[in-house]
Amino acid sequence: MSSYSEECLKTFLKDQEKLFDEPVAETLEEAEAFLEDCMAVVVDSIEEVREYFEEEGVDVDHMSQDELEDASEVFKLPDGTYLIVEG
């Protein structure tokens, strides 16, 4: 069973050039495999995005919510959640 929704996978496929110079996946199956391999996570809010980066040791104190949303590793999903992909 997929840990990523179809909406999440489609968003990643559509916006992957935000993080990567070349596509890393072309199908939903490839996107799912890639996200699983790099242990991408889905969080419920921008506050949880901030917490995730802080736990990873990234200094995000100076970043606004908009800057966090615009980070290349962060993909805002249509349902209001966020996908975080460490490339």
C-alpha positions as CSV (number, residue, x, y, z in Angstrom):
1,M,0.0,0.0,0.0
2,S,1.3,3.4,-0.9
3,S,2.3,5.8,1.8
4,Y,1.8,8.7,-0.7
5,S,-1.5,9.8,-2.1
6,E,-2.1,9.9,-5.8
7,E,-2.4,13.7,-5.4
8,C,1.0,13.8,-3.7
9,L,2.6,11.8,-6.5
10,K,1.1,13.9,-9.2
11,T,2.2,17.1,-7.5
12,F,5.8,15.8,-7.2
13,L,5.8,14.7,-10.9
14,K,4.5,18.1,-12.0
15,D,6.9,20.2,-9.8
16,Q,10.0,18.0,-9.5
17,E,12.1,20.5,-11.6
18,K,11.8,22.8,-8.6
19,L,14.3,20.5,-6.8
20,F,16.1,18.6,-9.6
21,D,17.7,19.8,-12.9
22,E,16.3,16.7,-14.7
23,P,13.2,14.6,-14.1
24,V,13.8,11.8,-11.6
25,A,10.5,10.1,-12.3
26,E,8.1,10.0,-15.2
27,T,5.3,7.8,-13.9
28,L,3.3,7.6,-10.6
29,E,5.1,4.3,-9.8
30,E,8.6,5.8,-10.4
31,A,7.6,8.9,-8.3
32,E,6.5,6.6,-5.5
33,A,9.6,4.5,-5.6
34,F,11.8,7.6,-5.7
35,L,10.0,9.3,-2.7
36,E,10.2,6.0,-0.7
37,D,14.0,5.7,-1.5
38,C,14.8,9.2,-0.3
39,M,12.4,8.8,2.7
40,A,10.3,11.8,1.8
41,V,7.7,12.8,4.4
42,V,4.3,14.4,4.3
43,V,3.4,16.8,7.1
44,D,0.2,18.6,7.9
45,S,1.2,22.3,8.2
46,I,4.0,24.8,7.5
47,E,4.7,24.7,11.2
48,E,5.5,21.0,10.9
49,V,7.8,21.8,8.0
50,R,9.7,24.2,10.2
51,E,9.9,21.5,13.0
52,Y,11.1,18.9,10.5
53,F,14.0,21.1,9.3
54,E,14.9,22.1,12.9
55,E,15.0,18.4,13.9
56,E,17.3,17.8,10.9
57,G,19.6,20.6,12.1
58,V,18.7,23.1,9.5
59,D,18.7,26.8,10.7
60,V,15.3,28.1,9.6
61,D,14.8,30.7,12.4
62,H,15.4,33.5,9.9
63,M,12.9,32.1,7.3
64,S,9.4,33.3,7.0
65,Q,6.5,31.0,6.2
66,D,6.5,32.0,2.6
67,E,10.3,31.3,2.4
68,L,9.7,27.9,3.8
69,E,7.0,27.2,1.3
70,D,9.3,28.3,-1.5
71,A,12.2,26.1,-0.4
72,S,13.1,23.7,-3.2
73,E,12.6,20.7,-0.9
74,V,9.0,21.7,0.0
75,F,6.1,20.9,-2.2
76,K,2.7,22.3,-1.2
77,L,0.0,19.8,-1.9
78,P,-3.5,20.7,-3.0
79,D,-5.0,19.4,0.2
80,G,-3.0,21.9,2.3
81,T,-0.4,19.4,3.5
82,Y,3.3,19.5,2.5
83,L,5.7,17.0,0.9
84,I,9.3,17.4,2.0
85,V,11.9,15.8,-0.3
86,E,15.6,15.9,0.6
87,G,17.4,15.7,-2.7
